[in-house]
Amino acid sequence: MSTKSIDIPYKIYLSEEEIPQSWYNVRADMKNKPAPLLNPGTGKPMTAEELGVVFCAELVEQELDETTPFIPIPQEIRDFYKMYRPAPLVRAYCLEEKLGTPAHIYYKFEGNNTSGSHKLNSAIAQAYYAKKQGLKGVTTETGAEQWGTALSMACAYLGIDCKVYMVKVSYEQKPFRREVMRTYGADVTPSPSMTTAVGRRILEEFPGTTGSLGCAISEAVEVAVSNPGYRYVLGSVLNQVLLHQSVIGLEAKTALDKYGVKPDIIIGCAGGGSNLGGLISPFMGEKLRGEADYRIIAVEPASCPSFTRGKFAYDFCDTGMICPLAKMYTLGSGFIPSPNHAGGLRFHGMSPTLSQLYHDGLMEAVAVEQTSVFEAAELFARVEGILPAPESSHAIRVAIDEALKCKATGEEKDILFGLTGTGYFDLVAYQKFNDGVMGDYIPTDEDLARGFAGLPKVPGLD
Ligand SMILES: *Cc1c(COP(=O)(O)O)cnc(C)c1O
């Protein structure tokens, strides 16, 4: 038993009143704003009108707003948040003791809802604005399915229709997720499918493909723009999603402030960048305004290394090349990560906001290999009790690595990381790990060159 005196509780809970009243828009404090979305035909910035064909009107406003620092959270959304928020901030005493580190480790746990992840924070906001606009429903894609589940929950709650295109490899690996979505009333189709023109084109070109997020996005967008009363919604990458996810960071900061803790290092996994963007937002705001400094680390899989090996360039968000172009760290919209990569985080690009912050040297990135991620997940599950999602375990890996560095140097650093979700639907991946048959496919430079070769040539840009 530890004899360490404990003055910070194992879990720092907030009250319902402490759920944020407003989202924080980090772009308002950025000197170099993220580059605008471009119309792929003209090379000109997308107007609100053009974006409104694909996205809900009020979400377009949020997408384009780079000056308003605080955007009030509508009461209906705060009421929904109360069902599963505030999320606890946990001091990982057991992990610290196991590692024998003098570092203090905190994690913000977002897995306490049926979707098993932070995705619900944005799903409810997006479904709310769709309903407010009088739409019949929304379409989307889902990879590891937490987003599809979250959106199904939000749409069921508000009584609107939800059509989900699910990456085929996940559809096959995680059949139970599909049943959760169907229970919430969603219509679920494996992607690529024969139900859309772009799906048929991709299947013809790559028969037997296991699909990708980029490809499922193309299908969902096609269905949204060709059905009256529908719009497309996206669970990550976009500025609006990072805005909604700022509740994670705002709550974490409120909790830490109560105990006067300033994290030295903030760590999050990065797929499209929404949880990390949300977790770091208020801290990054302080950093941008020169009020404080934090070391911020994005963790990505070595199998899909957009930050660490990608190019900062305009690219399509989807494989079918029908979406606007975004300037981001990207592996190319044609990049399809190896199908044996079990842990999600499979998108080829990265949030334009985070890409700009990374480009400006305001945050770091590391890529980690799958087996070392699952080793960290296993250790964490055994000492902290929560079975982590493979995605979240990327952050755990680096939090452990940083805590072990502190052990070597004797530094008592405060480390905060995002525990984005639970891994109950990822047991096929855990099984591979437990059976010792998990592979670590890391793309070669030639693999990446193929993706880069597909980067678009934009009129008026080099
Ligand atoms: C979707 C997801 C991620 C990655 O997405 P981001 O947009 O990068 O946050 C990470 N963890 C979990 C549990 C997820 O569901």
The ligand as a Gaussian input file, in Angstrom:
#p B3LYP/6-31G(d) Opt

LIG

0 1
 C      -12.581000       8.890000     -32.964000
 C      -11.741000       8.599000     -31.803000
 C      -10.441000       9.108000     -31.682000
 C       -9.765000       9.902000     -32.743000
 O      -10.427000      10.969000     -33.298000
 P       -9.977000      12.467000     -33.069000
 O      -10.850000      13.265000     -33.925000
 O       -8.518000      12.563000     -33.468000
 O      -10.155000      12.742000     -31.638000
 C       -9.739000       8.838000     -30.533000
 N      -10.256000       8.074000     -29.559000
 C      -11.491000       7.555000     -29.650000
 C      -11.986000       6.695000     -28.531000
 C      -12.272000       7.809000     -30.762000
 O      -13.503000       7.298000     -30.832000

